[in-house]
């Protein structure tokens, strides 16, 4: 999805927020960077089992365009690239905190009921 396709107009604040966190991996990338700090591409890939290289690259590019993370390229051989949250990314991660708490309570409720979470 091109960046220009994701720039509104928005119906409400939730719409604008979901625009930048849509997709399975973006919120998990935010979580990974918030919990472990600056990460290289391979570290992110290992921290997100199941993500394809193509999808991770796409999400990282979109998140950089949206100002959520900073990509630092070091001119060395082999090439070294690091990703870190920007202030904007940290504030979004904080805003997602209550949603994560709700999800944790849901997972606990499902486990207590013996209901497996959806695959």
C-alpha positions as CSV (number, residue, x, y, z in Angstrom):
1,X,0.0,0.0,0.0
2,X,1.5,3.3,-1.0
3,X,2.0,6.0,1.5
4,X,-0.4,8.4,-0.4
5,X,-3.2,5.8,0.0
6,X,-2.9,6.1,3.8
7,X,-3.2,9.8,4.4
8,X,-6.9,10.3,5.0
9,X,-9.4,12.0,4.9
10,X,-10.3,10.4,8.3
11,X,-13.7,10.0,9.8
12,X,-12.4,10.1,13.4
13,X,-9.2,9.8,15.5
14,X,-9.5,6.0,15.7
15,X,-9.5,5.9,11.9
16,X,-6.3,8.0,11.7
17,X,-4.6,5.9,14.4
18,X,-5.6,2.6,12.8
19,X,-4.2,3.9,9.5
20,X,-0.6,3.7,10.8
21,X,-1.0,0.5,12.8
22,X,-3.0,-1.6,10.4
23,X,-1.5,-4.9,9.5
24,X,-0.6,-7.9,11.7
25,X,3.0,-6.9,12.3
26,X,3.2,-3.2,12.9
27,X,2.0,-3.2,16.5
28,X,4.4,-6.1,17.2
29,X,7.3,-4.2,15.6
30,X,6.4,-1.3,18.0
31,X,6.3,-3.6,20.9
32,X,9.7,-5.2,20.0
33,X,11.4,-1.9,19.6
34,X,9.9,-0.5,22.8
35,X,10.9,-3.5,24.8
36,X,14.3,-4.2,23.4
37,X,15.4,-0.8,22.0
38,X,17.3,-0.3,18.8
39,X,17.3,-3.4,16.7
40,X,18.9,-4.6,13.5
41,X,16.7,-6.1,10.7
42,X,17.8,-9.7,11.6
43,X,17.0,-9.1,15.3
44,X,13.5,-7.9,14.4
45,X,12.9,-10.8,12.1
46,X,14.0,-13.3,14.8
47,X,11.8,-11.5,17.4
48,X,8.7,-11.8,15.2
49,X,8.4,-15.5,14.3
50,X,6.3,-16.0,11.2
51,X,6.9,-12.6,9.6
52,X,8.2,-12.9,6.0
53,X,11.1,-10.8,5.0
54,X,9.0,-9.0,2.4
55,X,6.3,-8.1,4.9
56,X,8.8,-6.9,7.5
57,X,10.5,-4.7,4.9
58,X,7.2,-3.3,3.8
59,X,6.0,-2.5,7.3
60,X,9.3,-1.0,8.3
61,X,9.2,1.3,5.2
62,X,5.6,2.4,6.0
63,X,6.4,3.0,9.6
64,X,9.5,5.1,8.7
65,X,7.3,7.2,6.3
66,X,4.7,7.7,9.0
67,X,7.5,9.0,11.4
68,X,7.1,6.1,13.8
69,X,10.7,4.8,13.5
70,X,14.1,6.0,12.5
71,X,16.3,4.0,10.2
72,X,20.0,4.5,10.6
73,X,22.3,3.2,7.8
74,X,25.9,2.7,8.7
75,X,28.3,2.7,5.8
76,X,30.3,-0.4,6.5
77,X,30.8,-3.8,5.0
78,X,28.7,-5.8,5.5
79,X,26.0,-3.1,5.6
80,X,24.5,-2.3,9.0
81,X,21.0,-0.9,9.4
82,X,19.3,-0.2,12.7
83,X,15.8,0.7,13.6
84,X,14.6,2.7,16.6
85,X,11.3,4.3,17.7
86,X,11.0,8.0,17.3
87,X,9.1,10.1,19.9
88,X,6.0,9.7,17.7
89,X,6.4,5.9,17.7
90,X,6.9,5.9,21.5
91,X,3.8,8.0,22.0
92,X,1.8,5.6,19.8
93,X,3.1,2.6,21.7
94,X,2.0,4.2,25.0
95,X,-1.4,4.8,23.5
96,X,-1.6,1.1,22.5
97,X,-0.8,0.1,26.2
98,X,-4.5,0.0,27.3
99,X,-5.4,-2.1,24.2
100,X,-2.6,-4.5,25.1
101,X,-3.9,-4.8,28.6
102,X,-7.4,-5.5,27.3
103,X,-6.0,-8.2,25.0
104,X,-4.0,-9.8,27.9
105,X,-7.2,-10.0,30.0
106,X,-9.1,-11.5,27.0
107,X,-6.4,-14.1,26.5
108,X,-6.5,-15.0,30.2
109,X,-10.3,-15.2,30.1
110,X,-10.2,-17.5,27.0
111,X,-7.6,-19.7,28.7
112,X,-9.7,-20.0,31.9
113,X,-12.6,-21.0,29.7
114,X,-10.5,-23.6,27.9
115,X,-11.1,-21.8,24.6
116,X,-8.0,-21.7,22.4
117,X,-7.3,-18.3,20.9
118,X,-8.0,-18.0,17.1
119,X,-5.1,-19.0,14.9
